[in-house]
Amino acid sequence: MSGSGRFRLMGIINVTPDSFSDGGATFDHGVAVDHALKLVEDGADIIDVGGESTRPYAQPVEEQEEINRVIPVISALRARSEVAISIDTTKASVARRALAAGAAMINDISALRADPEMIATLKQSSCEVVIMHMQGSPATMQDAPHYNSVIDEIIDFFRDRLEVIGAAGIDLNRVIIDPGIGFGKTLAHNLSIIKNLSRFAELGRPLLLGHSRKRFMGELTGLEAHERDTITAVISALCFNQGVYIFRVHDVAATNRALKIASAIGDAT
């Protein structure tokens, strides 16, 4: 485990053939479960299982195909570990099946906008939910991202979504916000978000940072996606004192070490 109540580590399991970061390395169910268990050993507090790629220009996956990808992995992982499991989906039917199989969190990149049944699904459950900011959709989000004031506009977006969720009768204490690094953002937008993460504290909700292996790191360094874990860990440490509660990463061990150092430095007199 992460060993600190100050942060939680979310390990990523992509049960997809076309993930931007690993090219489908964990598409096989058995490999996915074994890798998830390794992430737990490395310190993951949460395993985030997704069956639909959300890389730029990705095409949607049919509901039944997504279910076929993720439910066996969630069921097998729940049978072998007590780790918290998150389902990364925008589809209410997939979320319901995942919760029944043992998931305890929904990670919805559409912030509950893609499927009108998702809010009803939340009302029928006590699970946590991550809502993310995205300009456009995965198929269009990187065409021409534009903001007049990226931080203010994302904060306004979350204020609106929290109002909608609260008005639906869902306890806002269950909600975690994710500013959506790489989802309809340029390099400059991503860097501004990372520099100003502390601004999101005014929303009063825990903050998730999903920066792992993202393209902006390659733009800055020239490194390929699978080479960006050290940079991911460095950015995690730099963001530690900006109020991030959940770090969603591919290499849990590297980020866990970096955050433990950041935490120790922060606690020093």
Residue, then its C-alpha position, 0 to 999 in steps of 0.5 A: m500500500s502507499g503507506s500514507g493517508r495523504f495520498r492514494l495510488m491508482g494503478i492503471i489496467n487497460v484491457t484494450p488492444d489499442s492503449f496509447s501507453d502499452g499497445g495492448a500489453t494487458f489485453d489478455h485477461g490473465v495477464a491483466v489480472d497478474h499485472a494488477l496484482k503486481l501493481v498492488e504489491d508495488g503500492a496501489d490502493i486502487i486498480d482502475v480497469g478500463g475496456e475502451s481506449t480514450r487516447p486521442y482519435a480513439q473510436p467508441v467500443e460497443e457496450q457488450e464488447e466493453i463488458n466482455r473485456v472488463i468484467p472477467v478481469i474485475s471478477a478475477l481480481r476481486a477473488r484474489s485481492e481486497v484492493a479497491i477496484s475502479i471501473d473506467t467507463t462512460k456507460a451505465s450498463v458497464a458500470r452496473r456490471a462492474l459494481a456487481a462484480g466487485a468494483a467500488m468506484i466509477n471513473d467517468i471521463s465524461a463527468l456523467r454526461a455521456d450516458p443519462e443513466m449514469i446518475a441513476t446508477l450512482k443513486q443506486s450505489s454508494c460507490e465513489v465517482v471520479i468526474m473528469h473535464m474534457q473538451g470534446s470527445p476522444a475522437t475530436m478533443q485534440d483537433a483544436p483545443h482552445y480556452n480563454s482561461v483554462i483554469d477558470e473554465i475547468i473550475d466553472f465546469f466542475r462547479d456546474r457538474l457538482e451542482v447537477i450531481g448534488a441536485a440529483g440527490i447524490d452526496l458530493n462527498r462521494v465525488i472526486i474531480d480530475p482536471g483531465i490532463g491531455f483531454g482537449k488540452t495543448l502542452a501549454h494548457n497541461l502545464s498550466i493545470i499542473k502549475n495551478l493544481s492548488r486552485f482546484a481546492e476551492l471546489g472542496r472535493p478531492l483531486l485526482l491527477g491523471h498525467s501518467r505517460k501523457r503526450f505532453m511529456g513526449e513533446l518536452t523530452g522526445l521520449e516514447a510513452h513507455e519511457r515516461d515513467t520516471i518523468t511521471a514520478v517526478i511530476s507526481a512529487l512536484c505536485f504532492n503539496q498541491g493537494v492531489y489526493i489520487f495519483r493515477v499512474h502506470d508505474v506504481a512503484a516509481t511514483n510510490r517512491a517519489l511520493k514517499i520522498a516528497s512526503a518526508i521532505g514536506d514533513a521535515t522541520 
